[in-house]
Amino acid sequence: MPHSKPKDAKKLALLRNKLDKSDYIQLIEQLISMVEEGVYIVDKEGTGLFYNGPMAQIENVNIEDVLGKEFQQAFPGVALKDSTLFKALKKNECSKKNQQVYINLRGKQVSTNNMTAPVLNNGKTVAAVEIAKDITNIEELSNTIQDLRQGDAKIKEGMNGSRAKPKMKHYRFEDIIGQNQGFLKTVNMAKRAAENDATVFIYGETGTGKELLAQSIHYDGARKNAPFMAQNCAALPETLLEGILFGTSKGGFTGAVDRAGLFEQASGGTLLLDEISAMPYDLQSKLLRVLQEEYIRRIGGTEEIPIDVHIIATVNEPPEELIAGGKLRKDLYYRLNVVNINLPPLRDRKDDIPLLVDAFLDKHCKRFGKELWMVTDEVIKTLQSYNYPGNIRELENIIMQSVALAGNEHVLTGKLLHMPMGIKQAGDIAGEWDGTQPLDVYLGNVEKELIRRVMIEESGVVSRAAGKLQIKRQTLQHKLKKYNMKQS
């Protein structure tokens, strides 16, 4: 692989000369055994020199079936024109983020993301190295998601003329609850945004109702009879997300099929890009180009496909902080931020809590078959004394839990209400300990509640919650399992 020469090259050469050939071989074998990705190294003739366990697991072959054999013989399912190793050896080509789909020796179809590079010595190619990451499951998930989405749009009735499946709830402005003056100004701005195709950028903390507002803009707008598509950018890795957004073209890479992406599926309608700051930086650049040029190219395709899509993007952190932290491209933000909508958190509109409680009480009484008709003033005061880091979603969960645990009561009283403990200073927490519980039990309950609250704030994303708690991701996963808490 090409590399820059150190300043003291002669001294380094002398040090390296102390190692004989067998030392180098052991060094390489030890190195490739330590990495998680698959590694395959061939000599200038294409004969396998090194092949590690992760690569063998990806290919579902034995290491002995590859070492000492030319790669065409080891992998007859890969045509030379599609082989990145062949291109590296014969054309000195370096391939990065190259997606391949091929049949291995055991007849299994494998999808990988590869990087392949020639090894040069004095300008001559002496070997080639391929590093591969298995994305077979990701590729299968992508195909399943796309098939389900496309099938959903086509299926109007069940088989044999049976009744149509229940439709997903479509939210409109009439479904939005609130009388707080600041909140009403936000809703009125969203109503004006529904009257045109200007790109909308919505900032709101977790649980404030960003998708509800986005759906209202669509279903009360001129595009209401066209598709509304939504994609959470934090839910998928880059390889999968790019294909879902832009689609794939047959022949673009080995095994690829013609498949429309969300931009095409949402043609004439609206595309909601939720948590857009979680989209990988390189992909944000591609999205910016699409928005500017108003056409897309499928992955591996050459055809320019015009797009007619109303874009709504959302974030759950202040955009200026996301830009400063390198999570959101400044140029993409300016391109998206034509209509800027800030959804206020529930702590800034506590006068709406009685209305929201009534609505949630009615909703979940119907769901659980309960008959709670009213709420005491004491409960309302208690609910209004809390700051709701999970916002409206957290308030609904509190009411849902109260309804689910109710018996034959008709009034929601304080005894049915189970409020979160909240995140407090260590001194405050210690001051509340009454000595009835062993210290380890009490601290365990405190830790569980802290984790629960942070997981709500970070939408269940373990890596982000671990960062806020300042612990390792694996540590948080262990604690989630310990406390029997679900994770996304």
Disulfide bonds with the S-S distance in Angstrom:
none
